Amino acid sequence: MWSKTQDVGTISYNIYKETGLNEFSLLGNVPISQSSVFIDYSSAPESHGDKYKITAIDTCWAESELSYYHKTMNLTVAVNGATMGLNWDDYIDESGSYVPSKFYIFRGSTPTNIAMYDSISATFHSYNDYNVLDSYYYMVAVKKAGGCNTNKTGENDFSFSNKRLNFTGIEEIENPVNLNISPNPFCDKTIIIFDNSKNNFNYLILSDITGKEILRITDISSGKVEIEKGDLAPGVYFVEISGNNVLREKLVIE
């Protein structure tokens, strides 16, 4: 997320991601008419943090210099009996204009009910949660006063780490129910099947590799969705089904 600079001739923003030591590759583009938010579906936040930079494109198609990078956090949880040991790395703003003063600990019994649990000085990068006898998801966050004006509703002043389950009682699964897509790859149509035994309403978003939304299907009350190729171009896409759970899978169109 970033704040736009208005009335300076900007037409869009390019998003870059570090793919090698000090090497940043183009990840996607967001027009200035859209919310200044980009979702990196190719990331693996449960495995590692990432560094991102942006540039501005003007009406003459000239591109600005790369911004300073921002690096995301990665959280790990070690279990020692009833003690959950959280460890994480720094959130870094390369410019040095933002340095976190605190780390905020979030905890919840499910991935969707996580709430702030505690906070500590940003001097430290570890936290022990004692006498834990139940399963909990944990996240760590930093907060920037004012956040980013992204024209998108919701909380924009926190940056979160990955979610991490404490392994107590159940195995660590981000998506407890998988998507079954067949055929995949496909050239005509494909069928997506998922567990929706309670007939909850879900919606499906199909995005391309830049994070741009290509297709949205709402009011899905069964556990089966059909997608036809139609005008969709061949390539790699990402399917996200949201409802009581958030399920994601890669989809390839030939």
PAMI-518918 format. One record per residue (C-alpha): chain; residue in three letters; x, y, z. Coordinates in Angstrom, 3 decimals. Layout:
BEGIN
  ch   aa        xx        yy        zz
   A  ALA         X         Y         Z
...
This chain:
BEGIN
  ch   aa        xx        yy        zz
   A  MET     0.000     0.000     0.000
   A  TRP     1.189     3.517    -0.714
   A  SER    -0.102     7.102    -0.711
   A  LYS    -0.560     8.802    -4.057
   A  THR     0.889    12.194    -4.985
   A  GLN    -1.892    14.054    -6.770
   A  ASP    -1.714    16.567    -9.648
   A  VAL     1.866    15.783   -10.738
   A  GLY     1.025    13.991   -13.997
   A  THR     1.228    10.444   -12.662
   A  ILE    -0.857     7.889   -14.565
   A  SER     0.177     4.661   -12.832
   A  TYR     2.594     2.952   -10.464
   A  ASN     4.923     0.018   -11.093
   A  ILE     5.563    -2.451    -8.274
   A  TYR     8.926    -4.200    -8.011
   A  LYS    10.093    -7.129    -5.874
   A  GLU    13.615    -8.206    -4.955
   A  THR    14.468   -11.421    -6.840
   A  GLY    18.228   -11.424    -6.198
   A  LEU    20.709    -9.438    -4.147
   A  ASN    19.784    -5.789    -4.871
   A  GLU    17.976    -6.950    -8.026
   A  PHE    14.340    -5.857    -8.332
   A  SER    11.997    -7.243   -10.990
   A  LEU     8.714    -5.760   -12.198
   A  LEU     5.775    -7.424   -10.480
   A  GLY     2.784    -5.400   -11.696
   A  ASN     1.222    -2.035   -12.479
   A  VAL    -1.645    -0.142   -10.829
   A  PRO    -3.398     2.782   -12.608
   A  ILE    -3.730     5.946   -10.522
   A  SER    -7.525     5.689   -10.880
   A  GLN    -7.498     2.532    -8.744
   A  SER    -6.855     2.149    -5.019
   A  SER    -3.123     2.259    -4.304
   A  VAL    -3.045    -1.364    -3.195
   A  PHE    -1.331    -4.332    -4.841
   A  ILE    -1.654    -7.964    -3.745
   A  ASP     1.377   -10.144    -4.409
   A  TYR    -0.162   -13.586    -4.855
   A  SER     3.260   -15.017    -5.734
   A  SER     4.634   -14.312    -2.254
   A  ALA     5.260   -16.985     0.386
   A  PRO     5.047   -14.965     3.623
   A  GLU     4.968   -18.121     5.747
   A  SER     8.487   -18.906     4.475
   A  HIS    10.237   -15.528     4.282
   A  GLY     9.858   -11.769     4.086
   A  ASP    10.163    -9.778     0.853
   A  LYS    11.467    -6.379    -0.242
   A  TYR     9.329    -4.128    -2.451
   A  LYS     9.902    -0.863    -4.327
   A  ILE     7.612     1.269    -6.487
   A  THR     8.014     3.803    -9.292
   A  ALA     5.666     6.380   -10.803
   A  ILE     4.814     6.524   -14.532
   A  ASP     3.888     9.944   -15.945
   A  THR     1.766    11.013   -18.923
   A  CYS     4.834    10.853   -21.210
   A  TRP     5.438     7.252   -20.063
   A  ALA     8.614     8.285   -18.275
   A  GLU     9.376     6.244   -15.169
   A  SER    10.716     7.668   -11.922
   A  GLU    13.643     6.209   -10.021
   A  LEU    12.923     3.256    -7.771
   A  SER    11.706     4.170    -4.301
   A  TYR    13.390     3.004    -1.126
   A  TYR    12.417    -0.555    -0.326
   A  HIS    10.120    -1.753     2.436
   A  LYS    10.768    -5.243     3.833
   A  THR     8.040    -7.389     5.346
   A  MET     8.346    -9.497     8.521
   A  ASN     8.486   -13.255     8.938
   A  LEU     7.246   -14.877    12.155
   A  THR     8.173   -18.312    13.537
   A  VAL     6.700   -20.079    16.581
   A  ALA     8.595   -22.630    18.673
   A  VAL     6.626   -24.774    21.119
   A  ASN     8.130   -25.795    24.465
   A  GLY     5.395   -27.505    26.463
   A  ALA     2.765   -24.858    27.208
   A  THR     5.071   -21.973    26.226
   A  MET     4.824   -20.512    22.736
   A  GLY     8.054   -18.805    21.709
   A  LEU     7.521   -16.192    18.988
   A  ASN    10.473   -14.885    16.970
   A  TRP    10.457   -12.498    14.017
   A  ASP    12.714   -10.270    11.948
   A  ASP    12.508    -6.503    11.413
   A  TYR    10.136    -4.482     9.307
   A  ILE    12.527    -2.191     7.398
   A  ASP    11.912     1.109     5.629
   A  GLU    15.159     1.608     3.701
   A  SER    14.788     5.400     3.814
   A  GLY    14.975     5.388     7.602
   A  SER    12.029     7.794     7.796
   A  TYR     9.945     5.174     9.565
   A  VAL    11.306     3.081    12.423
   A  PRO     8.771     1.059    14.482
   A  SER     8.571     1.934    18.171
   A  LYS     6.614    -1.188    19.130
   A  PHE     5.778    -4.664    17.923
   A  TYR     2.140    -5.655    18.400
   A  ILE     1.297    -9.282    19.164
   A  PHE    -1.953   -10.592    17.679
   A  ARG    -3.590   -13.887    18.651
   A  GLY    -6.785   -15.757    17.783
   A  SER    -8.323   -19.215    17.900
   A  THR    -9.102   -19.112    14.156
   A  PRO    -7.480   -17.282    11.209
   A  THR   -10.452   -14.883    11.075
   A  ASN   -10.782   -13.793    14.727
   A  ILE    -7.226   -12.637    15.404
   A  ALA    -7.069    -9.589    17.690
   A  MET    -4.355    -7.583    19.417
   A  TYR    -3.101    -9.443    22.476
   A  ASP    -0.039    -7.515    23.699
   A  SER     2.763    -5.192    22.605
   A  ILE     6.471    -4.842    23.331
   A  SER     9.251    -2.385    22.558
   A  ALA    10.678    -2.679    19.050
   A  THR    14.044    -3.244    20.731
   A  PHE    13.057    -6.909    21.059
   A  HIS    12.224    -9.553    18.448
   A  SER    10.917   -12.379    20.608
   A  TYR     7.933   -13.015    22.856
   A  ASN     6.906   -15.940    25.074
   A  ASP     3.213   -16.711    25.526
   A  TYR     2.938   -18.827    28.700
   A  ASN     0.402   -21.434    29.865
   A  VAL    -1.101   -21.930    26.425
   A  LEU    -3.197   -25.085    26.317
   A  ASP    -5.245   -24.371    23.188
   A  SER    -4.562   -23.831    19.505
   A  TYR    -3.866   -20.234    18.489
   A  TYR    -2.880   -18.362    15.380
   A  TYR    -0.288   -15.629    15.932
   A  MET     0.754   -12.559    13.958
   A  VAL     3.136    -9.692    14.670
   A  ALA     2.496    -6.164    13.407
   A  VAL     4.036    -2.707    13.301
   A  LYS     2.001     0.488    13.224
   A  LYS     2.604     3.772    11.432
   A  ALA     0.645     6.797    12.626
   A  GLY    -1.635     7.937     9.826
   A  GLY    -0.858     4.893     7.716
   A  CYS    -1.363     5.187     3.965
   A  ASN    -4.216     6.987     2.210
   A  THR    -5.098     4.257    -0.258
   A  ASN    -8.766     5.104    -0.968
   A  LYS    -9.496     1.627     0.343
   A  THR   -11.640     0.993     3.396
   A  GLY   -10.154    -0.815     6.368
   A  GLU    -7.147    -0.491     8.631
   A  ASN    -4.178     0.887     6.662
   A  ASP    -1.788     1.808     9.490
   A  PHE    -0.727    -1.747    10.444
   A  SER     1.691    -3.976     8.567
   A  PHE     1.400    -7.642     9.527
   A  SER     3.678   -10.638     9.414
   A  ASN     2.529   -14.045     8.217
   A  LYS     0.067   -16.053    10.328
   A  ARG     1.565   -18.887    12.338
   A  LEU    -0.277   -21.667    14.140
   A  ASN     1.195   -22.922    17.422
   A  PHE     0.848   -26.630    16.481
   A  THR    -1.036   -27.338    19.742
   A  GLY    -3.569   -30.080    19.080
   A  ILE    -3.790   -29.637    15.277
   A  GLU    -1.330   -29.414    12.451
   A  GLU    -0.438   -26.124    10.832
   A  ILE    -2.688   -25.537     7.839
   A  GLU    -3.403   -22.073     6.440
   A  ASN    -6.285   -23.429     4.351
   A  PRO    -7.875   -26.361     6.235
   A  VAL    -9.903   -27.229     3.115
   A  ASN    -8.168   -27.424    -0.259
   A  LEU    -9.496   -26.419    -3.655
   A  ASN    -9.842   -29.233    -6.160
   A  ILE    -9.484   -27.821    -9.687
   A  SER    -9.912   -30.175   -12.639
   A  PRO    -8.708   -30.048   -15.273
   A  ASN    -5.757   -27.792   -14.440
   A  PRO    -4.310   -26.650   -16.840
   A  PHE    -7.440   -26.311   -19.008
   A  CYS    -8.233   -24.976   -22.473
   A  ASP   -12.061   -24.957   -22.541
   A  LYS   -13.542   -25.019   -19.038
   A  THR   -12.667   -26.256   -15.564
   A  ILE   -14.565   -27.159   -12.409
   A  ILE   -13.544   -26.013    -8.929
   A  ILE   -14.745   -28.125    -6.008
   A  PHE   -14.396   -27.254    -2.321
   A  ASP   -16.009   -28.232     0.968
   A  ASN   -19.122   -26.128     1.504
   A  SER   -21.291   -28.648     3.336
   A  LYS   -23.039   -25.866     5.285
   A  ASN   -24.002   -24.049     2.059
   A  ASN   -22.379   -20.790     3.185
   A  PHE   -22.267   -17.962     0.669
   A  ASN   -18.832   -17.472    -0.886
   A  TYR   -17.356   -15.405    -3.677
   A  LEU   -14.601   -16.213    -6.148
   A  ILE   -11.933   -13.865    -7.474
   A  LEU    -9.707   -14.784   -10.405
   A  SER    -6.556   -12.627   -10.638
   A  ASP    -3.663   -12.539   -13.062
   A  ILE    -0.008   -12.652   -11.985
   A  THR     0.073    -8.865   -11.482
   A  GLY    -2.714    -9.109    -8.894
   A  LYS    -5.282    -7.540   -11.220
   A  GLU    -8.814    -8.891   -10.742
   A  ILE    -9.975   -10.567   -13.954
   A  LEU   -13.189   -12.278   -12.891
   A  ARG   -15.501   -12.215    -9.863
   A  ILE   -18.306   -14.669    -9.126
   A  THR   -20.550   -13.878    -6.137
   A  ASP   -23.271   -15.650    -4.134
   A  ILE   -21.748   -19.116    -4.441
   A  SER   -23.808   -21.321    -2.128
   A  SER   -22.668   -24.743    -3.326
   A  GLY   -19.244   -26.378    -3.271
   A  LYS   -18.837   -26.329    -7.039
   A  VAL   -17.936   -23.540    -9.478
   A  GLU   -17.389   -23.767   -13.230
   A  ILE   -15.075   -21.383   -15.083
   A  GLU   -15.092   -21.167   -18.878
   A  LYS   -12.099   -19.900   -20.825
   A  GLY   -14.145   -17.499   -22.942
   A  ASP   -12.023   -14.407   -23.561
   A  LEU    -9.460   -15.281   -20.878
   A  ALA    -5.933   -15.213   -22.266
   A  PRO    -3.647   -18.224   -21.786
   A  GLY    -1.408   -17.890   -18.748
   A  VAL    -1.100   -18.338   -14.997
   A  TYR    -3.913   -17.113   -12.730
   A  PHE    -4.761   -17.278    -9.052
   A  VAL    -8.121   -18.412    -7.687
   A  GLU    -9.332   -17.145    -4.311
   A  ILE   -12.597   -18.294    -2.734
   A  SER   -13.637   -16.295     0.339
   A  GLY   -16.347   -16.963     2.881
   A  ASN   -15.874   -18.591     6.270
   A  ASN   -12.443   -19.661     4.956
   A  VAL   -10.082   -18.130     2.411
   A  LEU    -8.923   -20.723    -0.109
   A  ARG    -6.311   -20.059    -2.804
   A  GLU    -4.894   -22.089    -5.671
   A  LYS    -2.982   -21.554    -8.893
   A  LEU    -4.837   -22.007   -12.189
   A  VAL    -3.292   -22.363   -15.639
   A  ILE    -5.136   -21.663   -18.892
   A  GLU    -3.679   -23.104   -22.094
